[in-house]
Every structure is written in structure tokens, then in C-alpha cells.
Amino acid sequence: MNIQSRPFATLLLVLVCAIWGIGFVVTEHALGKLTTQSLNALRFALAALSLIPLWLSTRNRTQSADAQDLTRAQLWRAGLSLGLVLFIAFFTQTEGLRHTSVSNAGFITGLLVPLVPLLAWLLFRQRIGPAVWLAVGLSTLGLFLLTGGTTSTLNKGDFLVLIGALGFALHIVLTGHYARRMPAVTLSLVQMLAVSVYSLLASYLFDADLSKTVFSLSAEHWRGLMSADIIFAFFWMAVLSTAFGFWVQTSCQRTLPAHQVALVFALEPIFAHIAGAVWLDERLGLLGMLGAGAIVAGMLVAELGDRKSAAIHPVDQVAAPDPEADVPPR
């Protein structure tokens, strides 16, 4: 599958934002059964398993081209590093959901929008044009309005989710740095395995109560995890949110710049509010709808105002490149 079209890449990212937004509600439901570390360990292990068939079907077609640009050690270093960033981001966000609302978590996570261009400038001195900064401003205003246009002292959950937002922003920037020269499925798979292992070790070392961990020997505990609602929750978190979501992100960042990916991700809290309205009886209100409009306006400004600098890579090879292509991805 070649993702060469910017509009198609953007559409896929919007779909992922919907999955992630609903995932706030799904994750909060599953938190009653497992500790944060064990939940993430199981979630990412299942995500890695779901990626293996796709990896096996594409490995031979990507191996020869990619071998010209990177070694296996480079790929593992990149995957383990990105996995460490994801581990920290998911731990703090998931733990934060224990102490704050879905709406607050959605808004604070959305702060990755202005964080991405700042981190890209700090780490790689990437120049950001005026249109992007205007779009960042509109999106930040929109996210602020989604909270009702008020601020309050951060509680423990809000602070943890804020650290998670910084981690996700850093992950977007670093993925943009690595994704164009590495096979997307392999890089995603290594990340999933890394987060699972990091979370498993952290659960074993730091979870004082093992009764709600993957190390529990209680038959009743495991029967609870086999209920239909929890199985569905893990399918959503592992297969859709994690495996599919981060494969799409890694793939699309070979076509879209990091700052535009971040702007699309500003839609995530909108979907989180919709999920909250459906399942938790939350309502957007007038300010919330104005905020949603500001976010969409920010996306349009970024897309229309940045066309001159947009570059489509004609030989983009994502998860399953054209087997007849003999030019390695740039």
C-alpha cells in the first residue's frame, strides 16, 4: 500500500483520531480490571501480535531496498527509542485518566498541537511558516474553548496527562525524523514490543498489589478479563488504537510533515467529547462547538497555506511497497 496522497493520508489520520478519541472512554472502562502498567503491557503485546501477519507479508518486499539505507541495529535503536517515549506517554496518560475526566484528558492531550512545532524547532531547527503558526493558534484556541473557556489548577491526573501530551508530541517529531527511511510496519512492530516489555518490567518492579496485574494467579481475576466488554475494550485499544493507529501515523508521516500530523491530531479531543456525550452524557455546549470550528479552521489554514512547501515523495514505500520499485525511500 503506497500512501502518496496528502488528502488520503490526512483522511486516514482523521479516522485514527476518531478511534483514539473513543479510546479514552474504552480505556477508562478497562482501568478497573488492571493496573496501568499491566494494562499497557497486555495492550501492546496484543498490538504487536496483530501486526505480525502484516509484517510477514511485507518483510521480503521491503528488505532489499531498506537494507541500502539502514542496518538492523539502526532500526532496533530507533524502535526501542521511540518505544521508550511511547511507554512514558501512555503510562502518564493512562494513569492520569484515573484522576481526571475524559474531557480534561482529551483537551490536555490536544496540547501536543502547539508542542510539536516547538519541539521540531528545538531538536532539528525546522523552520515553521506563518500559516502553520496561525493554524497552531486557532487549534490551541479551539482546544481551550472545548474546556468551556476557563482554566483551573492542575490536579494530579491533569499533570500526568500533560506529561503524556509532551511525550506524544515528542513521538510525532521523532517519528517524522525516522519514518521516511525505515519500513513502517517493522518500525511500528518494534515499538509495540518495546512498550510491552517496558510496561511488563515496570509492573513487576513497581506494582505493589499483584492481584490486578498480569502476574496474578487468581482464576477469578482472569475470568473477569475474559468478559465480553473487556475483550472488546482490549480489541479496541490493542488492534485499532495501537496497532492500526501507530502504523497509520508512521506511514502517513512519510508524506505529511510532523506539524500537519499534529494539527490533524487536534481533532482527537472533539471525538473524545462526542464519545463522552454518547456514553457519559457529557455535552459540548456553545463554546465547545466554537472550539471544534476553530480546530477545523486551523487544519484548513495549515493545508491551504502550506501547499508551496508540501513535498510528495513519488517513491514512498510504506507498509507494502510496489514490488517492482527498485528505488529506496528517501
C-alpha positions as CSV (number, residue, x, y, z in Angstrom):
1,M,0.0,0.0,0.0
2,N,1.6,3.3,-1.2
3,I,0.4,6.4,0.7
4,Q,1.4,9.1,-1.8
5,S,-1.7,11.3,-1.5
6,R,-1.7,14.0,1.2
7,P,-5.6,14.1,1.3
8,F,-5.8,10.3,1.7
9,A,-3.1,10.4,4.4
10,T,-5.0,13.1,6.2
11,L,-8.3,11.2,6.0
12,L,-6.6,8.1,7.5
13,L,-5.3,10.2,10.4
14,V,-8.7,11.7,11.0
15,L,-10.1,8.1,11.2
16,V,-7.3,7.3,13.8
17,C,-8.3,10.4,15.8
18,A,-11.8,9.1,16.0
19,I,-10.6,5.8,17.2
20,W,-8.3,7.4,19.8
21,G,-11.0,9.8,21.0
22,I,-13.4,7.0,21.7
23,G,-10.5,5.1,23.2
24,F,-10.5,7.5,26.2
25,V,-13.8,6.1,27.3
26,V,-12.8,2.5,26.5
27,T,-9.5,2.8,28.4
28,E,-11.2,4.3,31.4
29,H,-13.6,1.3,31.5
30,A,-10.7,-1.2,31.4
31,L,-8.8,0.5,34.1
32,G,-11.0,-1.1,36.7
33,K,-9.6,-4.5,35.9
34,L,-5.8,-4.0,35.7
35,T,-3.1,-1.6,36.9
36,T,-1.9,0.9,34.4
37,Q,1.4,-0.9,33.7
38,S,-0.2,-4.3,33.3
39,L,-2.9,-2.9,31.1
40,N,-0.4,-1.3,28.8
41,A,1.8,-4.4,28.8
42,L,-1.1,-6.6,27.6
43,R,-2.4,-3.9,25.3
44,F,0.9,-3.5,23.4
45,A,1.6,-7.2,23.4
46,L,-1.7,-7.8,21.6
47,A,-1.0,-4.9,19.3
48,A,2.3,-6.5,18.3
49,L,0.7,-9.8,17.7
50,S,-1.9,-8.2,15.4
51,L,0.9,-6.6,13.4
52,I,2.9,-9.8,12.8
53,P,0.8,-11.1,9.8
54,L,1.2,-7.8,8.0
55,W,4.9,-7.7,8.8
56,L,5.4,-11.2,7.5
57,S,3.6,-10.4,4.3
58,T,5.7,-7.3,3.6
59,R,9.1,-8.2,5.0
60,N,10.6,-9.6,1.9
61,R,9.4,-6.8,-0.4
62,T,10.9,-4.1,1.8
63,Q,14.1,-5.8,3.0
64,S,16.3,-5.3,0.0
65,A,15.5,-1.6,-0.6
66,D,15.7,-0.7,3.1
67,A,19.0,-2.5,3.6
68,Q,20.7,0.0,1.4
69,D,19.9,2.9,3.8
70,L,20.0,1.4,7.3
71,T,21.2,-1.6,9.3
72,R,19.2,-3.8,11.5
73,A,20.9,-2.3,14.6
74,Q,19.8,1.2,13.5
75,L,16.2,0.0,13.1
76,W,16.2,-1.5,16.5
77,R,17.7,1.6,18.1
78,A,15.1,3.8,16.5
79,G,12.2,1.4,17.5
80,L,13.4,1.0,21.1
81,S,13.9,4.8,21.5
82,L,10.5,5.6,20.1
83,G,9.0,2.8,22.2
84,L,10.5,4.3,25.4
85,V,8.9,7.7,24.5
86,L,5.6,5.9,23.9
87,F,5.9,4.0,27.1
88,I,6.2,7.2,29.2
89,A,3.5,8.9,27.2
90,F,1.0,6.1,27.6
91,F,1.8,5.4,31.2
92,T,1.2,9.0,32.2
93,Q,-1.9,9.5,30.1
94,T,-3.5,6.2,31.2
95,E,-2.6,6.8,34.9
96,G,-3.9,10.3,34.6
97,L,-7.3,9.0,33.5
98,R,-7.7,7.5,36.9
99,H,-7.7,11.0,38.4
100,T,-9.3,13.3,35.8
101,S,-12.2,13.4,33.4
102,V,-12.3,12.2,29.9
103,S,-12.9,15.8,28.7
104,N,-9.9,17.2,30.6
105,A,-7.7,14.3,29.3
106,G,-8.8,15.0,25.7
107,F,-8.1,18.7,25.9
108,I,-4.7,18.3,27.6
109,T,-3.6,15.6,25.2
110,G,-4.6,18.0,22.4
111,L,-1.9,20.4,23.6
112,L,0.5,18.3,21.6
113,V,-0.6,20.5,18.7
114,P,1.5,23.6,19.7
115,L,4.1,21.4,21.3
116,V,5.1,19.7,18.0
117,P,6.4,22.7,16.1
118,L,8.2,23.9,19.2
119,L,10.0,20.6,19.7
120,A,10.7,20.3,16.0
121,W,12.4,23.7,16.1
122,L,14.3,22.9,19.3
123,L,15.5,19.5,18.2
124,F,16.0,19.8,14.5
125,R,15.8,23.6,13.9
126,Q,12.9,23.0,11.4
127,R,11.5,26.3,10.1
128,I,7.8,26.8,10.6
129,G,5.9,29.2,8.3
130,P,3.4,31.9,9.4
131,A,0.5,29.8,8.2
132,V,1.4,27.0,10.5
133,W,1.7,29.2,13.5
134,L,-1.7,30.8,12.7
135,A,-3.1,27.3,12.5
136,V,-1.5,26.4,15.8
137,G,-3.0,29.4,17.4
138,L,-6.5,28.6,16.0
139,S,-6.2,25.0,17.2
140,T,-5.0,26.0,20.6
141,L,-7.9,28.4,20.9
142,G,-10.3,25.7,19.8
143,L,-8.9,23.3,22.4
144,F,-9.2,26.0,25.1
145,L,-12.9,26.6,24.1
146,L,-13.6,22.9,24.3
147,T,-13.0,23.1,28.0
148,G,-15.5,25.9,28.4
149,G,-13.0,28.7,28.1
150,T,-11.9,28.5,31.7
151,T,-8.7,27.4,33.5
152,S,-8.1,25.9,36.9
153,T,-5.3,24.5,38.9
154,L,-4.0,21.2,37.5
155,N,-4.8,18.2,39.7
156,K,-2.6,15.1,39.7
157,G,-4.4,13.5,36.8
158,D,-4.2,16.7,34.7
159,F,-0.5,16.9,35.3
160,L,0.1,13.3,34.4
161,V,-1.8,13.7,31.1
162,L,0.1,16.9,30.4
163,I,3.4,14.9,30.6
164,G,1.8,12.4,28.3
165,A,0.9,15.1,25.8
166,L,4.6,16.2,25.8
167,G,5.6,12.5,25.2
168,F,3.2,12.2,22.3
169,A,4.4,15.4,20.7
170,L,8.0,14.2,21.0
171,H,7.0,10.9,19.5
172,I,5.4,12.7,16.4
173,V,8.6,14.7,15.9
174,L,10.9,11.7,16.2
175,T,8.7,9.6,14.0
176,G,8.9,12.2,11.3
177,H,12.7,12.0,11.6
178,Y,12.9,8.3,11.3
179,A,9.8,7.2,9.2
180,R,10.9,8.2,5.7
181,R,13.9,5.9,5.7
182,M,12.6,2.9,7.7
183,P,9.9,0.4,6.9
184,A,6.7,1.5,8.6
185,V,5.4,-1.9,9.7
186,T,8.8,-3.1,11.1
187,L,9.3,0.2,12.9
188,S,5.8,0.0,14.4
189,L,6.2,-3.6,15.4
190,V,9.5,-2.9,17.3
191,Q,7.8,0.0,19.1
192,M,4.9,-2.2,20.2
193,L,7.2,-4.9,21.5
194,A,9.3,-2.3,23.3
195,V,6.4,-0.7,25.1
196,S,5.0,-4.1,26.1
197,V,8.3,-5.2,27.6
198,Y,8.9,-1.8,29.3
199,S,5.4,-1.9,30.8
200,L,5.8,-5.6,31.9
201,L,9.1,-4.8,33.7
202,A,7.6,-1.7,35.3
203,S,4.5,-3.7,36.5
204,Y,6.7,-6.4,38.1
205,L,9.0,-3.9,39.8
206,F,6.6,-1.1,40.9
207,D,3.0,-2.5,41.2
208,A,2.7,-3.3,44.9
209,D,-0.6,-5.1,44.5
210,L,-0.2,-8.0,42.1
211,S,-3.8,-9.0,42.3
212,K,-4.6,-6.7,39.4
213,T,-1.6,-7.4,37.2
214,V,-0.7,-9.9,34.5
215,F,1.2,-11.7,37.2
216,S,-1.9,-12.6,39.2
217,L,-2.6,-16.3,39.7
218,S,-6.2,-15.7,40.6
219,A,-8.7,-17.6,38.3
220,E,-11.4,-15.1,39.3
221,H,-9.1,-12.2,38.1
222,W,-8.6,-13.8,34.7
223,R,-12.3,-14.7,34.3
224,G,-13.0,-11.0,34.8
225,L,-10.7,-10.2,31.9
226,M,-12.5,-12.7,29.7
227,S,-15.8,-10.9,29.9
228,A,-17.2,-9.7,26.6
229,D,-16.9,-6.0,27.4
230,I,-13.2,-6.2,28.5
231,I,-12.3,-8.4,25.4
232,F,-13.9,-5.7,23.2
233,A,-12.1,-3.0,25.1
234,F,-8.7,-4.7,24.5
235,F,-9.6,-5.2,20.8
236,W,-10.3,-1.5,20.5
237,M,-7.1,-0.5,22.5
238,A,-4.7,-3.0,21.0
239,V,-5.8,-3.6,17.4
240,L,-7.5,-0.3,16.5
241,S,-5.9,2.3,18.7
242,T,-2.4,0.9,19.0
243,A,-1.5,-1.4,16.1
244,F,-3.6,0.3,13.4
245,G,-3.2,3.8,14.8
246,F,0.5,3.9,15.1
247,W,1.0,2.1,11.8
248,V,-1.1,4.8,10.1
249,Q,0.9,7.5,11.9
250,T,4.3,6.1,10.9
251,S,3.1,5.5,7.3
252,C,1.5,8.9,6.8
253,Q,4.5,10.8,8.2
254,R,6.4,9.7,5.1
255,T,4.0,12.0,3.2
256,L,2.9,14.6,5.7
257,P,5.2,16.9,7.8
258,A,5.1,16.5,11.6
259,H,3.3,19.8,12.3
260,Q,0.4,18.9,9.9
261,V,0.1,15.5,11.6
262,A,-0.1,17.3,15.0
263,L,-2.9,19.6,13.6
264,V,-4.9,16.7,12.5
265,F,-4.5,15.2,15.9
266,A,-6.2,18.3,17.3
267,L,-9.4,16.5,16.2
268,E,-8.9,13.8,18.9
269,P,-10.5,15.8,21.7
270,I,-13.5,16.5,19.6
271,F,-14.1,12.8,19.1
272,A,-13.4,12.4,22.9
273,H,-16.2,14.9,23.6
274,I,-18.5,13.0,21.2
275,A,-17.8,9.7,22.9
276,G,-18.3,11.4,26.3
277,A,-21.7,12.7,25.1
278,V,-22.8,9.3,23.9
279,W,-21.6,7.1,26.8
280,L,-21.0,9.5,29.7
281,D,-23.8,12.1,29.0
282,E,-21.4,15.0,28.5
283,R,-22.3,17.9,26.2
284,L,-20.2,20.3,24.2
285,G,-22.2,23.4,24.6
286,L,-21.9,26.6,22.5
287,L,-18.2,27.2,23.4
288,G,-17.4,23.6,22.6
289,M,-18.9,23.9,19.2
290,L,-17.0,27.1,18.6
291,G,-13.8,25.3,19.7
292,A,-14.5,22.5,17.2
293,G,-14.9,25.0,14.4
294,A,-11.6,26.7,15.3
295,I,-9.8,23.4,15.2
296,V,-11.2,22.6,11.7
297,A,-10.2,26.2,10.6
298,G,-6.7,25.6,11.9
299,M,-6.4,22.4,9.8
300,L,-7.6,24.2,6.7
301,V,-5.2,27.1,7.2
302,A,-2.3,24.6,7.6
303,E,-3.3,22.7,4.5
304,L,-4.0,25.6,2.2
305,G,-1.3,27.9,3.5
306,D,1.5,25.3,3.3
307,R,0.9,24.0,-0.2
308,K,4.1,25.6,-1.6
309,S,6.3,23.8,0.8
310,A,4.5,20.4,0.5
311,A,6.5,17.7,-0.9
312,I,5.1,14.3,-2.1
313,H,7.7,11.6,-2.3
314,P,6.9,9.7,-5.5
315,V,8.6,6.5,-4.4
316,D,7.1,6.4,-0.9
317,Q,7.1,2.8,0.2
318,V,5.1,2.3,3.3
319,A,3.9,-1.0,4.6
320,A,3.7,-2.9,1.3
321,P,5.6,-1.0,-1.4
322,D,5.4,-1.7,-5.1
323,P,7.5,-4.9,-5.6
324,E,8.7,-3.6,-8.9
325,A,10.1,-0.4,-7.4
326,D,13.9,-0.5,-7.2
327,V,14.4,2.9,-5.6
328,P,14.8,3.1,-1.9
329,P,12.6,5.5,0.1
330,R,14.1,8.9,0.8
